[in-house]
Amino acid sequence: MTKITYSFLRPRYSRVLLGCLLGLCLVVITGCLNLGPKYQPPDLGYEIPPSYQHASAGASTGASTNSPVTPEPQDRWWQVFHNPDLNRMVDQVVQHNLDIKKATARILEVRAQVVQARGARLPEVGLESQVQRQSQPVGVTTGPSGGTRVTANINSVSIPAFFEVDLWGRLARAEEAAREDLLQSEENRHTVAQTVTAEAISLYLQIESLERQIKIVEDSIESYRDSLQVVNRRYERGLVPVLDLRQARRTLAQAEARLPALRQDLGIAQQQLAVLLGKYPQTSPAREHPEDYYKKLDPVPPGLPSELLRRRPDIQASEAGLRALNARVGEALAARFPRISLTGNLGYTSSDLSTLLRPESFLWSWAAGLVQPLFQGGRLTARQREAEARFEQGAADYAKIVLTAFSEVEQALLTREEQLQRRERLVKFLEEARATQRVAESRYQRGLVGYLDVLEAQQTRFQAEENLVLADFAILNNRVSLHRSLGGGWAQLAPVPRPQSFFLKTSKAMN
């Protein structure tokens, strides 16, 4: 390590020296070098198509597939469900969810780290005061009585200053990395909001689906009870065998046994939604829903461009983290170069406290130091290699996140197509199942068919109704997954406010 120090002891140089120091600080702060590689977006290693494979064709809506339509992001995309209760629920989730609050607090933490990194590039100025009394021998002490000792008082007050000349951009790179960490935490907050909001909407839709399934089972129980009464009357008259009566009772018991499981699933979903809302987990009875509850959702714009995926906050967060890793490579490289520091001190010193602030007690000093690492066993080089390896890991993670995002969008689009076609067939199947039940019951009343035909028709009809409810839930939930995977249309969260000191809030409360 090499260190060079310059000191001036004549007071007449103080003003000129102070001006030079300030000018040097300004030049250094604004004109330092920034060592290290310039950030370049990484090579993903695979080709990105201009649009999604399973996106709707433009011809279906009169648009051209050669000019994809870029939909405008909607701040409240969940309004496509046309459900005011759902809209209010999402507002409460964004406001009260504990995971979002935690992510918000994380932003405040990283924001403070940015201030610390920025402060490291500025001069440090302090205030020191010292009162000292010391006793020391004078001359050589010989004999048992010892020598002469002098006792003196030293009083001082001074303003020390320190500044590191960031000639190679080490501190600038550290501040750059801290700013990217802040951006990453902001995007992570949006990712948390996306995840929580999507989960809350899915639970809301699941609750409605379970309530409709409970209603179908209750209707089936009522229907099976009516059938049991009919079979019982016919059995008492000797028109049907005891097997018909046993089958009617078995079917009724089987339907009644399904209710507890559905009510349990409903209660668990309600409790999970309450936790997302930041409320105590409670349950409530199933609500009634109209038969025509299903409303067609707004169509997905044709020719969705793949560029929309860059709006996803997890991708933005990953790229911000990659830029931070790139800045830390430059920071590790700059640490291998010399460090230049400037120190200064202005104040007063005197052996008598009463004369401390007199002009003759004034003192000042300044020094410039140069420190160059010569041998540290390869630690600085290894630290740079470590930072470079972390950047390569971050690049691989970024490429994987982008590829996974494309997979999620393609899966959601493919699933959407198949589910819509399946629902059309289930609607037709349900119509035929209801008609078959009416015919079977009519023929059974006239003794033309056995009870097994009626029982099969009833079970097929109610199973078809449940399948349709499950298909509707799958379609609605798939729309949630599609919006989440595209990363667009999420409500903008309120900006994170500046932190208020805990001690300040405590003192106000006490007053």
N, C-alpha and C positions, 0 to 999 in steps of 0.2 A: 504494500500500500504506500502510495506517495502522497504527501500532503505539503502544500505550499501556503504560507500565511504571510500577508502583508499588513503592517501596522503603522499608523501615523500618529505621532504624539503631539504635534503642534496644533494648538487650538485654532489658528487662523485658517486651517484647511477644512474646518468642520462644515461650513456652508457649501463650499464647492464640492466637498466629498458627499454631502447629503444629496445634492442635486444630481451628481453622477450616479449615485446608487439608485435614486428614483428613476432616472432615465434608463439605466441598465435593466432594472426590473420590468419597465414597460416594454422595452425592446424584446426582452427574453420571453415575456408572457405572450406577446403577439406574434413572435417570429421564430419560434423554436422548430426544430426538425421533429418529425414523427416517424421514427423508424418502424420497420415491420411491413408486412404485405398489405396492399390495398385490398379491401374486401371485394370479392367477385362472387356472384351467385354460383353455387356448386353445380357440377354436371350431375343430373339425376341418374344418368345411365340408361334411360329409356325414353321413348318418344311419346309426347303428349298429343293426342288428337285434338283438332280444333273444336269438336263438339262431342257430346256423349253418344255412345252407341245406341242406347235404348231411349234417348230423348224422343219426344213426339216429332213426327215429320212435319215440315212446314206446310206441305200440301193439304194437310187436314184442316188447316185454318186459313188457307189462302195465302200463306207466307211462303217465301222461297227458302229452300234448304241451303242455297249458296250464300245467303245473307242472314245469319242467325240473329234472332231477336234477343236482345239483352234486356231482361225484365228489370224494371226499377225496384231496388230493394224496398220492402215495406217495413215500416217501423213496428207494426203490430200484425205480423203475418197470420197469427192464430185467429184473426177475425174471419178467415175463410171458413171456419166451422159455424159461423153465424149463431154464436152462443154467448149472450151477455154475461151469464154466470161464469163461464170459462174466462172471459176477458177480465172480470174482477178478480178471479182467483190468481191469474198470472201477475196482476199488479201487486197483490199481497205477497206473492212468492218473491218477487224482485225486491220488495221493500223489507221483508222480515226474515228471509232465509238466512240461516246462520253460516252456511258455507260461503255465501256471497259476502257477508259481513267479515268473515275471516280473510277472504281474498282482498277486501278493501283495506283491512288493517295491514296486510302484507305490502300493499302499495305504499302506505305511509312509511313502513320500515325501509323499503328500497329507496324511497324519495329522500329519506334522511341520509342514506348511504351515498347518494349522489352529491348531497351538500358536503359531506365529509371529503369525498374525492375532489370536489372543486376547491374546497378550502385548503387542501394540501398543496395546491399550486400558488397560493397567495402567501405573502409574508406573514410571519408570526410575530406579534408584538405582545409583550407582557409587562408586568409591574412587579418588581422585587424590592423587598425591604428586609434589612438584616441588622440586628443588634448583637454584637459579639464582644465578649470579654475573654482575654486569653493571657496566660502567663507562660514565659519561656526563659530559659537560662541565657546569660550573656557571657561569652567567653568559655574557657575550659574549666570544668569543675574538678578540683583536687582536694583531698582531705575529707575528713568526716563531716565538716560543717557545710560542705558544698560551696558553690560559687554564687555570683550575683544573679538575681532573677528580675525580670522586668514584667510588670503587669500593665496591659494597655486595653483601652476600649476602642472598638471599631464600629461606627454607625454608618449605614449606607442606605440609599434609596436610588433605584435606577430603573430604566426602561430598556430591557434587552429586546433585540429583534433578530430574527433568523429568516433567511430566504434561500431556498434551493433553486438554482438556475436549471430549469428543465430543458437543457440544451438538446437532448435527444428524444424528448417527447415521452419519457417514461410516465410522468404524472398525467400528461394529456391523454395517453392511452388508457390509463387507469380510470380517468373521468369518463372517457368514451365508453368503456366497458360498463361502468356504473349506469350511464344513461341508457344503454341497450338493455341492461337488466331491468331498469324501470319500465321501459317499453314492453319487455317480456312479461313483467308482472301485470301490467295493464291488460295485455291480451289474455293472460291467464285468467284474469278476473272475468273477462267476457266469455272465456271458455267455460268457466264455472257457471256463469249465468245461463249459458246455452244448455249445459248439461242438466242443471237443476230445473230450468223452465221446461225443457223437453220431458224430463222425468215426471214433473208435476202434471203436465198435460196428458201424458200417457196414463198416469194413474187416474186422472179425472175421467178419461174415456173408458178406462177399465172398470171404474166404479159404475158408470152408466151401463156398460155392457153386462156386468154382473146383476144389476138391478133388473134389467130386461130379462135375463135368463131366469132369475127368481120368479118374475111374473109369469113366464112361460111354464115353469114347473108348477106354480100354484094353479094356473089354468088347467094343466094336465091332471093335477090331483082332483080338481073339481069335476073334470070330465070323467075320470076313472071312477069317482064315487057315484056319479049318475049312472054310469054303465053297470056298476056293481048292483045298484038298486034294480035296474032293469033285469039283469041276469038272475038276481035273487028272486024276483017275482016270477020269472019264467021257470026257475028251478022248483019253486014251491008249487007251481001248477003242473010240474012234471014234464015240461016242454024241452028242457035242456038237461044234460047230465051234470053230475057234481063236478066234473073236470072243468067245465066252464066257470062254475062258481069259484073254484080254487084259483084258476088263472086270473080271474078278475081281482080277487083279493091279493094275489101275488104282485100283480102289476101296480095296484094302488100302493102297497107297502114299499115297492121299489121306488116309486116316484116320491113318496114321503121321505124316504131315506136320503134323497139327494138334497133336500132343503138345508139341513145343518151344514153340509160342506160348502154350499154356495154362500150361506150367510157368514160362515167363517172367513172365506176368501174376501167377501165384501168388507167385513170389519177390519181385516188386515190391511187392505188397500186404503181404507179410510184413515187408519192410524198412520200409515206411511205418508199419505198426503198431508196430514196434520203436522208431522215432523218437518216436512219441507216448508210448510207455512210458518214454522216457528211457534207452533201451538202444542198444547198438551194433547197426546193421542187419545181421541175419543171416537166412539162409533155412533151411528144413527140408523134408524130403520130404512129399508129400501124405499125409494120414491117411485111414484107412478110416472110412466112415460107414454106419450101418444104412439099409436101404431105407425104413423107416418113420420117418425122422428128423423129418418135418414134423409139428408139433403145432399144433393150432388155438390161436390167441392168445385171451386173455381179451377178451370183446366190449367195444367202446367204449360207455360209458354213453349212453343215449338222451337227446336234447334237451340237448346241451351248451350251456350259457349262454355268450354272448359275453363276459360279465364275467370269465371265466377268463383271458382274454388279458392282463388287467392284471398277472398274475403274472409275465409275461415280464420277465426282467431287463434286456433291452435297452430296453424301454419304460420301465421304472422308471428306468434310467440316463438316458434322454433327458429325462424329466420333471425329474429332479434337476438336470440341466444347464440346463434352462429356468428353474428356480427360481434357480439361481446367476446366470444372465444377468439375471433380474429384479432381484436384489439389487445387481448391479453398476450397473444404471440408477440406483438410489437412491444408490449410492456416488458416481457421477459428478455427480448433482444436488447432493449435500451438499458436494462440493468447491467449489461456486460460492459458498458462504456463508462467513462469517468463521470463523477458527480461533482458539481461545482456548487459551493454554498457560500453565502454571504451572511456575516454576523455583525452586529453592532450593539453598542451599549451607551446610553446617555444617563447621567445621574450625578449624584453627590455622595461624597464620603468624607468622614471626619471622625476624629477621636473624641470630639466633644459634641454631644447632641445639640447644644445651643448654637453651634456654628455650622450645623450640617447644611443649611440651605444658603450659605453665603457664596458669593462668586468664587472665592479662592478654593472652595471645596468642590467645584464643578469638575467632572471627569467625562471623558468620552473615548470611545475606541471603536474600531471596525476592523474586520478581517475577511479575507477571501480565501477559501480552502478548496483544494482539489484532491479528490480521492479516486484512485484508480485501482480496481481489483487486479492483482497480478497472479495469484495462485489460490484457488479455493477447492482444489480437488475435483474440478469438473462440475461443480454444483450448478453454476450459472448456465453452462451449456446444456446440462441435463434438464434444467428447469425450462429452457426454451424448447427443447425437444418434447418435453411433457406437454407444454402448451400447444405445440403443433399437432401432437397426437390427439389431444382433446378436440381440436378443431376438426380433424378427420373423423372422429367419432360423431361429432355434431353434424357434419355433412351427411354421414350415413343415416343418422336419425332423421334428419330433415327429408332426405329422399324417401325413407320409409313412410313417414307421416303423410307426405304428398301422395304416394302410391296407395296407401290405405284409404285416404280420403276419396280418391277416384273410385276405389273399389266400393266404398260405402254408397256413393252416388249411383253408380251403375247397378248395384244390387237393389237400391230403393226404386230406381226407375223400372228395372225388370220385374220386380215384385209387384209394382203398381199395375203394370199391364196385365199380368196373369190374374191378379186379384179382381180386377174389374171384370174380366171375362168370366171368372168363376162366379161372381155375384149374379151376373145375368142368368147363368144356368141355374143357380140356386133359387132365384125368383120363379123361374118357370117350373122347377121341381116342386116348390112349395105350392104353387097353384094346382098342380096335378095331385099332390098329396092330399090337399083339402077336398078336392073333388072326389077322390077315391074314398076318403073317409065318409063323406055324405052318402055315397052309393052303397058302401058296405053296411053302414048303420041302417039304411032303408031296407036293404035286402035281408038283414038279420031280423028286423022287426017282422018281416013277412015269412020268416023261417026258410029262406032260400039259401042262406049260407050259414056256416058255423061261426062261433064266437072268435075263433082264431083269426079269421079274416078281418073282423072288426078290430080286434086287438092289434094286429099288424098294421092296419091302416092308421089307427090312432097313434101308435108309437112312431111310425114313419112321419106323420104330420108334425108332431111336436119336436122330433129330432130335426126335421127340416127347418122349423122356426128357429131352433137354437143355432143350427149351422149358419143360417142367414145373419143372426145377431153377431156371431163370431166373425163372419166375413166382413160385416160392416165395421166392427172394431178393428180388424186387420187393415182395412182400407184407410180408416181415419188415422190409425197409429202409423201406418206407412207414410202418410203425409207429414207427420211429425218428424219421422226419420229423414225424409227427403229434405225438408227445410233445414234440419240440423246438419246433415251431411253437406249441403250446399254452403252453409255458413252465412247465408244472407237473410235479411228480413227480420233480424232480432232487434228488439227495442233497445235504444241507446240508453245505457245506464247513466245516472247522474254523475257528474265529475266528483272525484274524491276530494272532500274539503281538506283544508290545511289542518293539521293536528292542533288541538288545544291542550295546553299543559294540564296534566292531572293535578298538579299542585295549585295551579291557578283556579281550576274548577272547585277544588276543595276549599280554598280560601274564600271564594265567593259564597259557597254554601254555608260556611261558618259565619260569614258576615250577615 
